[in-house]
Amino acid sequence: MIKKKAVVCDHDATFARILKHLLAKQGFEVSTAHNSDGGLALLRSAKPSLLILDMELATKDGLAVLRGMRDASAAKPYTIVLTAHEGKEKHAQATALGAHEVWTKPFSAAEFLKKLESLARQGKV
């Protein structure tokens, strides 16, 4: 059986490990990055069906990753952008650049798992 692939790109290594664990429980093979360059490299090499992308990264922000994805000819994974800020401007920018959803941190593990199950049932990941 071929595992679904996901990339988690978050500056917080602990939070990235938590997301990786939750995704693995749902059958994903997970790669992680902590900055925009690493995230873009993983998107090219891993070819994931799901991207969990933090807006605040170590170097450039998550919008830079979205721009890089838009400019690349690679497949576009289902993208959930995470942010600790509720500013509507960044949410709108992320959506305009191709994010499917924007979530405000914190959120519950149960909510995250429920969303993954829903996306899998719909064939989006």
N, C-alpha and C positions, 0 to 999 in steps of 0.2 A: 504494500500500500504506500502510495506517495503521500508524504506529509505536506500539509499546507504550510506556506512560508510566511513569516511576518518579520518586519523590521521595527524595532523600538529605538527611537532616537530621542534621548532625554539627557539633559546635563546632570541630573541627579542619579548617581549610580545605584543607590539603594532603591529608589522608585523604579528604575529600569529593571532591576532584578525582580521586584514584585510583579511588574507587568509580564516579564519573561516567564515567571512561574505560572501566572494565571493563563497565559497563552498556551504554554506547554500542556497544561491540564486539559485544554480544549483541542489538543492534537497538532499544535503548530510547532514547526521547527523555527526557532527564534534567533535572530542576530541582533546585536545591540551596538549602538554608536552613541557618543556623547557630544558630538559637534556636527555642524552642517556638512563639512567635507567627508567625514566618516559615514554619515547618513547617506549622502549621495553615492558614495562608492559602494555601499551595501545594496542600495537600490539597483545599481547596475549589475552587480555580481550575483546577488541572491534572487532577484526577480520575484519579490514577494507578492502575494495577493492582498496583503494588509500592511499598512504603515501606521504606527502610532507615533506621532510627532509632537514633541514639546515646542511651544512657541519660543521659550527662552532657552537658548543653547549656549555652549561655552564660547563660541566664536560669533558667527552670524546667527540671526534668529531663524525660526522655523519658516518664515516667509521666504528666506533665501533657498531653503530646500525645495519649497513648493515651486519657486521660479525655476530652479534647476531641473526639476522633474518636468515642468511644462516645456522647457527648452530642449530637453533630451528626447530622443526618439524611442526610449524604452517604454515598456508597458506601464500603465498608471495603476497602482494598487488602490484599493479602497483606503481612504485616508481619514483618520481621526486626529485632529489637532487638539492638543491639550494646552490650557493656559491657566495661570493662577489669577489672571486679570479678567474682569468682566467687560472690558471696553468693547463697544460694538464696532468701532472702526477696525480693530485688528481682526475681529470675527469676520467682518465683511471682506477684508482683504484676503484672508485665508480662503474663504469660500470662492471669491473671484479667481483665485489662483489654483483652484481645483480640489480643495478639501471638501470631503463629503459631509463631515460633521465637525463642529468645534465644541469641545467640552470644557467646562470650568472645573479646575481642581479645587477642593478635593471631591472625589466621588467614591462610592462604595465598590468593593470587590464584587459584590452580588450584582450591582447594576452593570458593571463591566462584563461579567460573565453572561448575563442575560442578553446584552447587546451582541456579544460574539455568537451566541447560539442563534439569535435572530438573523444575523448576517449570514451565517452558515446555511440556515434553512432557506433563505432567499437566494442562495447561490452567489452571493456577492464576495465571499472570501473563500 
